[in-house]
Amino acid sequence: MYVKVKEKAMDKSEPKSFWSNIILLFRFIAGIDKKIFIWLGISVCISALIPFPYILLSRKVIDSFANGADYSATVKIIVIMAVSGWLIKTMNQFINTELDKKVKRLEYEAIQRLFYKMSVLDYVLLDDADTKDKFGKATKCVMALNFYELILSVRTFFSSILILLGVLGIIASVDVWLLIIVSFVIVVNAYANSRLKKYRYKIDNELWPIDRQMEWYMQFSANIEYAKEIRVNQLQKFIFDKYRKLSDTYYKLLDQITNSEGAVKHIGLFLSMLQENMAYLVLGYKILVEKTLTVGDFTMTFSAIASFKDACSGIIDGVIEVLNRGRYFSKYLEFMDLEGNSSKGDVPVTINPVQGAEIEFSHVSFRYPNQKEYALKDINVKLSPFTRVAVIGDNGAGKTTFIKLLCRLYEPDEGIISLNGKDIRTYDYKEYQKILAVVFQDYKLFSFSVRENILFSNEGKIKDEEIYGKAKLLGADSIISKLPEGLDTLLFKDYDVSGVNLSGGEGQKIAILRALFKQSEIMILDEPTAALDPDAEKKIYEGFEMLTRGKTAIYISHRLASARYCDVILVFKDGRLCEQGSHEELIGMDGEYKRLYRIQADYYAD
């Protein structure tokens, strides 16, 4: 069953207006830390006071000088202006520092939520290109300071409104034409910047997929797993040419943005020059012709005009930034609201250790998302408790898909998979995962210590003697013993040069050991011995047989050696279960199993 994003989540996270962004942001903040609103409110009010001591008191200082007033009185005004300005700026700095701490903690919480969301997202969504694109944009929201700058833009917007209201009366009282001139310039600038921001966002959407591909090239070029292929096959020029082609397209798009920004800056410079000269003409006429303004009035008015311009710019920039960065924030919310149709269930999983786990596939069919052909078609099989099962077949026969459905990584399009008579989709998802211990063909070990890789959250609960005891049965004890720090040796060099790399066979044994310590009722091994030599393979199966007594064990393998250790063999071909039975029964049927068995027997005989 293909997992889709719920429409409700999409609508909720696609704000189309400035205030929609503000409301969504405030709701998000309220859900994490309501105290931020207090700091934000104080910051807005304090920062709005900053220009007013100079605007209001500079007139008195200039007029005192011009009129020959008492020097001591003038000094007092200067001291009051300096002290009040210093106090306001000091308070503003303190408040903003505290607000920055709160916002960064909020951003950190948003990053943690994003990380957790990615780790619990439905498996089917992880292989979807649209999901990867959303994750990239959501990451940019919180990792590239977009989230941080979004909140600061909101602060700028509201503080600029308060400043605007304060200086509006000052400018209007001097001359209405001044207000009209400044407003005209601001509106034209706002329109030009608004168009630029929209154009930039459009180009950004074209840059995203290219950027993701370039990042992939950069990562795999330094990945040791690709290094052998690149060098042996002399792929350097082939890969570099592909990267250079992407890079050329990327920087051509960036040039378009740069050219547009340059044009808008030229418009801004011309309008700013026009505004200043018009203001000089109006104020000069008031002073020299009408004689209605003093030099102090001139200074105060020009300061008010500058603050008015800054406030209008702050409001406009705030709106544009909230709209622009709000788009990234909406992508963050959109990703966080992703929900699949996979059933999570609520029925507790209880397996009686005496009765065990009975697994049944009833008329199960499945197609991968966006695929026409069925990967599995009408699968019917019942596996009794404590059974050892071998799943075999050619590449693409459906073996691994069979296991993925059992693990609830995907859901069947048709039919039912049941555990002890109940549809597995009805069981609580987390509890269901606890009864499965799986070693996938493309298993992964992590850049943790060997002990952490084996035990994970059970670290500290299991003694070393028990780890070495089970490791010995698998032939893994010698691997651990030869490591520099034994169980505490760090694997891989991803973030520590002292890390140790294991061979494919060594890593596979550690992965199998990890599955055993999960102590689950159902053990699944997908190609568990693919990287092992025949002697190691034999020891693994013999040890695993002993260690999985009282459990259901399922082996997927191309090698038919595993079949000799199993009670039941399932043979897949072209997405269908074509045969099932014991080794002796299937050999006697002269069918697909016997064909595969003879091919391998002849190969080893030769």
C-alpha positions as CSV (number, residue, x, y, z in Angstrom):
1,M,0.0,0.0,0.0
2,Y,1.5,3.3,-1.1
3,V,1.7,5.8,1.8
4,K,0.4,9.3,1.1
5,V,0.6,12.5,2.9
6,K,-2.7,13.5,4.5
7,E,-4.3,16.5,2.8
8,K,-5.1,18.2,6.1
9,A,-1.4,18.4,6.9
10,M,-0.6,19.9,3.6
11,D,-3.3,22.6,3.9
12,K,-2.2,23.5,7.4
13,S,1.5,23.9,6.5
14,E,1.1,26.1,3.3
15,P,0.5,29.6,4.7
16,K,-0.2,32.2,2.0
17,S,-0.1,35.4,3.9
18,F,2.2,37.2,6.3
19,W,-0.2,36.8,9.2
20,S,-0.7,33.1,8.5
21,N,3.0,32.7,9.0
22,I,3.0,34.7,12.2
23,I,0.1,32.6,13.6
24,L,1.8,29.3,12.7
25,L,5.1,30.5,14.2
26,F,3.4,31.6,17.4
27,R,1.6,28.3,17.7
28,F,4.8,26.4,17.3
29,I,6.6,28.6,19.9
30,A,3.6,28.2,22.3
31,G,3.9,24.4,22.0
32,I,7.5,24.5,23.2
33,D,8.2,27.5,25.4
34,K,5.6,30.3,26.1
35,K,8.2,32.3,28.0
36,I,9.7,33.3,24.7
37,F,6.7,35.6,24.1
38,I,7.6,37.6,27.3
39,W,11.2,38.1,26.1
40,L,10.1,38.9,22.6
41,G,7.6,41.5,23.8
42,I,10.1,43.2,26.0
43,S,12.7,43.2,23.2
44,V,10.2,44.8,20.8
45,C,9.4,47.6,23.2
46,I,12.9,48.4,24.3
47,S,14.4,48.4,20.8
48,A,11.6,50.7,19.7
49,L,12.8,53.3,22.2
50,I,16.4,53.5,20.9
51,P,16.1,56.4,18.4
52,F,13.9,58.7,20.5
53,P,16.4,60.2,23.0
54,Y,18.5,61.5,20.1
55,I,15.6,62.6,18.0
56,L,13.9,64.6,20.7
57,L,16.9,66.0,22.6
58,S,19.2,66.8,19.7
59,R,16.9,69.7,18.7
60,K,17.4,71.3,22.1
61,V,21.2,70.8,22.0
62,I,21.5,72.4,18.5
63,D,19.1,75.3,19.3
64,S,21.1,75.9,22.5
65,F,24.3,76.3,20.5
66,A,22.6,78.4,17.9
67,N,20.9,80.7,20.4
68,G,23.9,81.1,22.7
69,A,22.2,79.5,25.7
70,D,23.9,78.7,29.0
71,Y,26.6,76.2,28.4
72,S,26.0,74.3,31.7
73,A,22.3,73.8,30.7
74,T,23.3,72.5,27.3
75,V,25.8,70.0,28.9
76,K,22.9,68.7,31.1
77,I,20.8,68.1,28.0
78,I,23.7,66.3,26.4
79,V,24.3,64.2,29.5
80,I,20.6,63.3,29.7
81,M,20.6,62.3,26.0
82,A,23.8,60.2,26.4
83,V,22.7,58.5,29.6
84,S,19.2,57.7,28.5
85,G,20.5,56.4,25.1
86,W,23.1,54.3,26.8
87,L,20.6,52.8,29.3
88,I,18.1,51.9,26.6
89,K,20.8,50.3,24.4
90,T,22.3,48.4,27.4
91,M,18.9,47.1,28.3
92,N,18.2,46.2,24.7
93,Q,21.5,44.4,24.5
94,F,20.8,42.4,27.6
95,I,17.2,41.5,26.5
96,N,18.3,40.6,23.0
97,T,21.1,38.3,24.4
98,E,18.6,36.5,26.6
99,L,16.1,36.3,23.7
100,D,18.8,34.9,21.4
101,K,19.5,32.2,23.9
102,K,15.9,31.3,24.1
103,V,15.5,31.3,20.3
104,K,18.6,29.1,19.8
105,R,17.2,26.6,22.3
106,L,14.0,26.7,20.4
107,E,15.9,26.1,17.2
108,Y,17.7,23.2,18.9
109,E,14.4,21.7,19.9
110,A,13.1,22.1,16.3
111,I,16.3,20.3,15.1
112,Q,15.7,17.4,17.6
113,R,12.1,17.0,16.5
114,L,13.2,16.9,12.9
115,F,15.8,14.3,13.6
116,Y,13.3,12.2,15.5
117,K,10.6,12.6,12.9
118,M,13.0,11.3,10.2
119,S,13.8,8.3,12.3
120,V,10.2,7.2,12.9
121,L,8.8,8.2,9.5
122,D,7.1,5.3,7.6
123,Y,9.8,3.3,5.7
124,V,8.0,3.7,2.4
125,L,8.2,7.5,2.6
126,L,12.0,7.4,3.0
127,D,12.4,6.0,-0.5
128,D,10.3,8.8,-2.0
129,A,12.0,11.7,-3.9
130,D,9.4,14.2,-2.7
131,T,9.9,13.2,0.9
132,K,13.7,13.7,0.5
133,D,13.1,17.1,-1.0
134,K,10.8,18.1,1.9
135,F,13.4,16.9,4.3
136,G,16.1,19.0,2.6
137,K,14.0,22.1,2.8
138,A,13.0,21.4,6.4
139,T,16.6,20.9,7.3
140,K,17.5,24.3,5.7
141,C,14.8,25.9,7.8
142,V,16.5,24.9,11.1
143,M,20.1,24.3,10.1
144,A,20.8,27.4,8.0
145,L,19.5,29.9,10.6
146,N,16.3,30.4,8.6
147,F,14.3,29.6,11.7
148,Y,16.4,31.8,13.9
149,E,16.2,34.7,11.4
150,L,12.4,34.2,11.0
151,I,11.9,35.0,14.7
152,L,14.2,38.0,14.5
153,S,12.3,39.3,11.5
154,V,9.1,39.1,13.6
155,R,10.8,41.2,16.3
156,T,12.0,43.7,13.7
157,F,8.6,44.0,12.2
158,F,6.8,44.8,15.5
159,S,9.5,47.1,16.9
160,S,9.5,49.0,13.6
161,I,5.8,49.6,13.8
162,L,6.2,51.2,17.2
163,I,9.0,53.4,15.9
164,L,6.9,54.4,12.9
165,L,4.0,55.4,15.1
166,G,6.4,57.5,17.2
167,V,8.1,59.5,14.4
168,L,5.0,59.8,12.3
169,G,3.7,62.6,14.3
170,I,7.0,64.4,14.3
171,I,7.3,64.4,10.5
172,A,3.7,65.2,9.9
173,S,3.8,68.2,12.3
174,V,6.7,69.6,10.2
175,D,5.3,69.1,6.7
176,V,2.9,66.6,5.2
177,W,4.9,66.7,1.9
178,L,7.9,65.2,3.6
179,L,5.7,62.3,4.7
180,I,4.4,61.8,1.2
181,I,7.9,61.8,-0.3
182,V,9.4,59.3,2.2
183,S,6.4,57.1,1.9
184,F,6.6,57.0,-1.9
185,V,10.2,56.0,-1.9
186,I,9.6,53.3,0.7
187,V,6.6,51.8,-1.3
188,V,8.6,51.6,-4.5
189,N,11.5,50.0,-2.7
190,A,9.2,47.6,-1.1
191,Y,7.6,46.6,-4.3
192,A,11.0,46.0,-6.0
193,N,12.3,44.0,-3.0
194,S,9.1,42.0,-2.9
195,R,9.4,41.0,-6.6
196,L,13.1,40.1,-6.0
197,K,12.2,37.9,-3.0
198,K,9.6,36.0,-5.0
199,Y,11.9,35.6,-7.9
200,R,14.7,34.3,-5.6
201,Y,12.3,31.8,-4.1
202,K,11.4,30.6,-7.5
203,I,15.0,30.1,-8.5
204,D,15.7,28.5,-5.1
205,N,13.1,25.8,-6.0
206,E,15.0,25.2,-9.2
207,L,18.3,25.0,-7.3
208,W,17.1,22.5,-4.7
209,P,17.2,19.3,-6.8
210,I,20.5,20.4,-8.4
211,D,22.0,21.2,-5.0
212,R,20.9,17.8,-3.6
213,Q,22.6,16.0,-6.6
214,M,25.8,18.1,-6.2
215,E,25.9,17.3,-2.4
216,W,25.5,13.6,-3.3
217,Y,28.4,13.7,-5.7
218,M,30.5,15.5,-3.1
219,Q,29.7,13.0,-0.4
220,F,30.3,9.8,-2.4
221,S,33.5,11.1,-3.9
222,A,35.0,11.1,-0.4
223,N,33.2,7.8,0.6
224,I,35.7,4.9,1.0
225,E,33.0,2.5,-0.2
226,Y,33.0,4.1,-3.7
227,A,36.8,4.8,-3.8
228,K,37.8,1.4,-5.2
229,E,35.2,1.5,-8.0
230,I,36.2,5.1,-9.0
231,R,39.9,4.3,-9.2
232,V,39.8,0.8,-10.7
233,N,37.3,1.8,-13.4
234,Q,39.0,5.3,-13.9
235,L,35.7,7.1,-13.4
236,Q,37.2,10.3,-12.2
237,K,36.7,12.2,-15.5
238,F,33.2,10.7,-16.1
239,I,32.0,11.7,-12.6
240,F,33.7,15.1,-12.7
241,D,32.1,16.0,-16.0
242,K,28.7,15.1,-14.6
243,Y,29.4,17.2,-11.5
244,R,30.7,20.1,-13.6
245,K,27.6,20.1,-15.8
246,L,25.4,20.3,-12.7
247,S,27.7,23.0,-11.2
248,D,27.4,25.1,-14.4
249,T,23.6,25.0,-14.3
250,Y,23.7,25.8,-10.6
251,Y,25.9,28.9,-10.9
252,K,24.0,30.2,-14.0
253,L,20.9,30.3,-11.8
254,L,22.8,32.0,-9.1
255,D,24.0,34.6,-11.6
256,Q,20.3,35.4,-12.5
257,I,19.7,36.1,-8.8
258,T,22.8,38.3,-8.5
259,N,21.8,40.3,-11.6
260,S,18.3,40.9,-10.2
261,E,19.7,41.9,-6.8
262,G,22.0,44.4,-8.6
263,A,19.1,46.0,-10.5
264,V,17.1,46.4,-7.3
265,K,20.1,48.0,-5.5
266,H,20.5,50.5,-8.3
267,I,16.8,51.5,-7.9
268,G,17.2,51.8,-4.2
269,L,20.3,54.1,-4.5
270,F,18.6,56.4,-7.0
271,L,15.4,56.7,-4.9
272,S,17.5,57.3,-1.7
273,M,19.4,60.1,-3.4
274,L,16.1,61.6,-4.7
275,Q,14.5,61.4,-1.2
276,E,17.4,63.1,0.5
277,N,17.6,66.0,-2.0
278,M,13.8,66.5,-1.9
279,A,13.9,66.6,1.9
280,Y,16.6,69.3,1.8
281,L,14.6,71.4,-0.6
282,V,11.4,71.2,1.6
283,L,13.2,71.9,4.9
284,G,15.4,74.6,3.3
285,Y,12.3,76.4,2.1
286,K,10.8,76.2,5.6
287,I,13.9,77.6,7.2
288,L,15.1,80.2,4.7
289,V,11.8,81.4,3.1
290,E,9.0,80.8,5.5
291,K,11.3,80.9,8.6
292,T,9.0,78.5,10.5
293,L,11.8,76.1,11.5
294,T,14.9,76.4,13.6
295,V,18.2,74.7,12.9
296,G,17.3,72.3,15.8
297,D,14.0,71.6,14.1
298,F,15.9,70.8,10.9
299,T,18.2,68.3,12.8
300,M,15.2,66.7,14.6
301,T,13.2,66.4,11.4
302,F,16.1,64.8,9.5
303,S,16.7,62.4,12.3
304,A,12.9,61.6,12.4
305,I,13.0,61.1,8.6
306,A,15.9,58.7,8.9
307,S,14.1,56.8,11.7
308,F,10.9,56.8,9.7
309,K,12.8,55.4,6.7
310,D,14.4,52.8,8.8
311,A,11.1,51.9,10.4
312,C,9.4,51.5,7.1
313,S,12.2,49.5,5.8
314,G,12.1,47.4,8.9
315,I,8.4,46.7,8.4
316,I,8.8,46.0,4.8
317,D,11.8,43.8,5.3
318,G,10.1,42.1,8.2
319,V,7.1,41.3,6.0
320,I,9.2,40.1,3.1
321,E,11.5,38.0,5.4
322,V,8.6,36.5,7.2
323,L,7.0,35.6,3.9
324,N,10.3,34.3,2.4
325,R,11.6,32.4,5.5
326,G,8.0,31.5,6.3
327,R,8.0,29.4,3.2
328,Y,10.9,27.3,4.5
329,F,9.2,27.2,7.9
330,S,6.0,25.9,6.1
331,K,8.2,23.2,4.5
332,Y,9.4,22.3,8.0
333,L,5.8,22.0,9.3
334,E,4.8,20.1,6.1
335,F,7.5,17.6,6.7
336,M,6.7,17.3,10.4
337,D,3.1,16.7,9.5
338,L,3.9,13.9,7.1
339,E,1.7,11.0,8.0
340,G,1.4,7.7,6.2
341,N,-1.4,5.3,5.9
342,S,0.5,2.5,7.5
343,S,-1.4,1.0,10.4
344,K,0.2,1.5,13.8
345,G,-2.2,-0.7,15.7
346,D,-3.0,-0.8,19.4
347,V,-3.3,-4.4,20.3
348,P,-0.6,-5.6,22.7
349,V,1.7,-8.4,21.4
350,T,1.7,-11.4,23.7
351,I,3.4,-14.6,22.7
352,N,3.2,-17.6,24.9
353,P,6.7,-19.1,25.2
354,V,5.2,-22.6,25.1
355,Q,2.8,-22.0,22.1
356,G,5.2,-19.7,20.1
357,A,4.5,-17.6,17.1
358,E,2.4,-18.8,14.1
359,I,2.8,-16.8,10.9
360,E,0.4,-16.9,8.0
361,F,0.3,-15.1,4.6
362,S,-3.2,-15.4,3.2
363,H,-3.6,-14.3,-0.5
364,V,-1.0,-11.6,-0.1
365,S,-0.1,-9.4,-3.1
366,F,2.1,-6.3,-3.2
367,R,3.4,-3.7,-5.6
368,Y,6.1,-1.2,-4.8
369,P,5.0,2.5,-5.0
370,N,4.7,3.7,-8.6
371,Q,5.3,0.2,-10.0
372,K,2.9,-1.6,-12.3
373,E,4.2,-5.1,-11.8
374,Y,3.5,-7.1,-8.6
375,A,6.6,-7.9,-6.5
376,L,4.6,-10.6,-4.8
377,K,1.4,-12.2,-6.1
378,D,-1.2,-14.3,-4.1
379,I,1.2,-15.7,-1.5
380,N,-0.4,-18.3,0.8
381,V,1.7,-20.0,3.5
382,K,1.4,-20.9,7.1
383,L,4.6,-21.2,9.3
384,S,4.1,-23.2,12.5
385,P,5.7,-22.0,15.8
386,F,9.4,-22.8,16.4
387,T,9.9,-23.7,12.7
388,R,13.2,-23.1,10.8
389,V,12.3,-21.8,7.4
390,A,14.5,-21.3,4.3
391,V,13.4,-18.8,1.7
392,I,15.1,-19.3,-1.6
393,G,14.9,-18.2,-5.2
394,D,16.7,-16.3,-7.9
395,N,17.4,-12.6,-7.7
396,G,14.1,-10.6,-8.0
397,A,12.0,-13.6,-7.1
398,G,10.4,-11.7,-4.1
399,K,12.3,-13.2,-1.2
400,T,13.4,-9.9,0.5
401,T,10.0,-8.3,-0.3
402,F,8.4,-11.2,1.6
403,I,10.4,-10.3,4.7
404,K,9.8,-6.6,4.4
405,L,6.1,-7.2,4.5
406,L,6.5,-9.5,7.5
407,C,8.5,-6.7,9.2
408,R,5.7,-4.1,8.4
409,L,8.1,-1.9,6.4
410,Y,5.4,-2.1,3.8
411,E,1.8,-3.2,3.9
412,P,0.2,-5.6,1.4
413,D,-2.0,-4.2,-1.3
414,E,-4.2,-7.4,-1.0
415,G,-4.6,-10.1,1.5
416,I,-3.7,-10.5,5.2
417,I,-0.5,-11.4,7.1
418,S,-1.4,-12.7,10.5
419,L,0.4,-13.6,13.7
420,N,-1.3,-16.1,15.9
421,G,-4.5,-15.6,14.0
422,K,-4.6,-11.7,14.2
423,D,-3.8,-9.3,11.4
424,I,-0.3,-7.9,12.1
425,R,-1.5,-4.4,11.3
426,T,-3.7,-4.5,14.4
427,Y,-0.7,-5.0,16.7
428,D,1.0,-2.1,18.4
429,Y,3.8,-1.2,15.9
430,K,6.6,-0.7,18.5
431,E,5.7,-3.9,20.4
432,Y,5.5,-5.9,17.1
433,Q,9.0,-4.8,16.2
434,K,10.3,-6.1,19.5
435,I,9.4,-9.7,18.5
436,L,11.5,-9.5,15.3
437,A,15.3,-9.7,15.2
438,V,16.5,-9.1,11.6
439,V,19.8,-9.1,9.8
440,F,19.2,-7.6,6.4
441,Q,21.4,-8.4,3.4
442,D,22.5,-4.8,3.4
443,Y,22.9,-4.7,7.2
444,K,24.5,-1.6,8.8
445,L,26.8,-1.3,11.7
446,F,27.1,2.2,13.3
447,S,30.0,4.4,14.3
448,F,29.6,3.3,17.9
449,S,31.6,0.9,20.0
450,V,31.3,-2.8,19.2
451,R,29.5,-3.3,22.5
452,E,26.9,-0.6,21.6
453,N,26.5,-2.1,18.1
454,I,25.6,-5.4,19.7
455,L,23.6,-4.3,22.7
456,F,22.3,-0.8,21.9
457,S,20.0,0.3,24.8
458,N,20.8,-3.0,26.7
459,E,24.3,-1.9,27.3
460,G,25.2,-2.4,30.9
461,K,22.5,-5.0,31.4
462,I,24.5,-7.9,29.9
463,K,27.9,-9.2,31.1
464,D,30.8,-9.5,28.8
465,E,31.0,-13.2,29.5
466,E,27.6,-13.7,27.9
467,I,28.6,-11.7,24.9
468,Y,31.8,-13.7,24.4
469,G,29.9,-17.0,25.0
470,K,27.4,-16.4,22.1
471,A,30.1,-14.9,20.0
472,K,32.2,-18.1,20.3
473,L,29.3,-20.2,18.9
474,L,29.3,-17.9,15.8
475,G,33.1,-17.7,15.5
476,A,33.0,-14.0,16.3
477,D,34.9,-14.1,19.6
478,S,38.3,-14.0,17.9
479,I,37.2,-10.9,16.0
480,I,36.3,-9.0,19.2
481,S,39.4,-10.2,21.0
482,K,41.9,-9.0,18.4
483,L,40.4,-5.4,18.4
484,P,42.5,-2.8,20.3
485,E,39.9,-2.1,22.9
486,G,37.9,-5.3,22.6
487,L,34.1,-4.6,23.0
488,D,34.9,-0.9,23.6
489,T,36.6,-0.4,20.2
490,L,35.0,2.2,18.1
491,L,33.9,1.1,14.6
492,F,34.8,3.1,11.5
493,K,36.5,6.5,11.2
494,D,33.5,8.7,10.5
495,Y,34.3,11.0,13.4
496,D,37.3,9.5,15.1
497,V,40.6,8.4,13.4
498,S,41.0,5.7,16.0
499,G,38.0,3.8,14.7
500,V,38.4,0.3,13.2
501,N,37.1,-1.0,9.9
502,L,35.8,-4.6,9.8
503,S,35.8,-6.8,6.8
504,G,32.5,-7.8,5.3
505,G,32.5,-11.2,7.0
506,E,33.5,-9.8,10.3
507,G,30.8,-7.2,10.2
508,Q,28.2,-9.8,9.2
509,K,29.0,-11.9,12.3
510,I,28.7,-8.8,14.6
511,A,25.3,-8.0,12.9
512,I,24.1,-11.6,13.6
513,L,25.3,-11.4,17.2
514,R,23.4,-8.2,17.6
515,A,20.2,-9.9,16.4
516,L,20.7,-12.7,18.9
517,F,20.9,-10.3,21.8
518,K,17.6,-8.7,20.9
519,Q,16.1,-11.8,22.3
520,S,13.1,-11.8,19.9
521,E,10.7,-14.6,19.2
522,I,11.2,-14.5,15.5
523,M,14.7,-14.4,13.9
524,I,15.2,-13.4,10.3
525,L,18.5,-13.6,8.4
526,D,18.6,-12.2,4.9
527,E,21.7,-13.6,3.1
528,P,23.4,-14.1,6.5
529,T,26.5,-15.8,5.2
530,A,27.0,-14.0,1.8
531,A,30.3,-12.6,2.9
532,L,31.6,-15.7,4.7
533,D,33.7,-18.6,3.5
534,P,32.2,-22.2,3.6
535,D,33.8,-23.1,6.9
536,A,32.6,-19.9,8.6
537,E,29.2,-20.5,7.0
538,K,28.9,-24.0,8.4
539,K,29.9,-22.7,11.9
540,I,27.3,-19.9,11.7
541,Y,24.5,-22.2,10.9
542,E,25.4,-24.8,13.5
543,G,25.8,-22.1,16.2
544,F,22.6,-20.3,15.1
545,E,20.7,-23.6,15.2
546,M,21.7,-24.0,18.9
547,L,21.1,-20.3,19.8
548,T,17.6,-20.1,18.2
549,R,16.0,-23.1,19.8
550,G,12.6,-22.2,21.0
551,K,12.3,-19.5,18.3
552,T,11.0,-19.2,14.8
553,A,14.0,-18.7,12.4
554,I,13.7,-17.6,8.8
555,Y,16.7,-17.7,6.5
556,I,16.9,-16.0,3.1
557,S,19.7,-17.2,0.9
558,H,21.0,-17.9,-2.6
559,R,23.1,-20.7,-1.1
560,L,21.1,-23.8,-0.5
561,A,23.3,-24.9,2.4
562,S,20.8,-23.2,4.7
563,A,18.0,-25.4,3.5
564,R,19.6,-28.5,5.0
565,Y,19.2,-26.9,8.5
566,C,15.5,-26.0,8.0
567,D,12.2,-27.8,8.6
568,V,10.4,-25.9,5.7
569,I,11.7,-24.5,2.5
570,L,9.8,-21.8,0.6
571,V,10.7,-21.4,-3.1
572,F,9.9,-18.1,-4.8
573,K,9.9,-17.5,-8.5
574,D,8.7,-14.4,-10.4
575,G,6.9,-13.0,-7.2
576,R,5.0,-16.2,-6.6
577,L,5.5,-19.0,-4.0
578,C,5.9,-21.9,-6.4
579,E,7.0,-24.7,-4.0
580,Q,7.1,-25.4,-0.3
581,G,8.1,-28.4,1.7
582,S,11.2,-30.1,3.2
583,H,14.4,-30.7,1.4
584,E,13.5,-34.4,0.7
585,E,10.0,-33.5,-0.5
586,L,11.1,-30.8,-2.9
587,I,13.9,-32.9,-4.3
588,G,11.3,-35.5,-5.0
589,M,9.0,-33.0,-6.8
590,D,11.5,-32.5,-9.7
591,G,10.7,-28.7,-9.7
592,E,12.3,-25.3,-9.2
593,Y,14.1,-26.3,-6.0
594,K,15.6,-29.4,-7.6
595,R,16.8,-27.3,-10.5
596,L,18.5,-24.7,-8.3
597,Y,20.0,-27.5,-6.1
598,R,21.5,-29.3,-9.1
599,I,23.0,-26.0,-10.5
600,Q,24.8,-25.4,-7.2
601,A,25.7,-29.0,-6.7
602,D,27.3,-29.2,-10.2
603,Y,29.1,-25.9,-9.6
604,Y,30.7,-27.1,-6.4
605,A,31.4,-30.5,-7.9
606,D,33.3,-28.9,-10.8
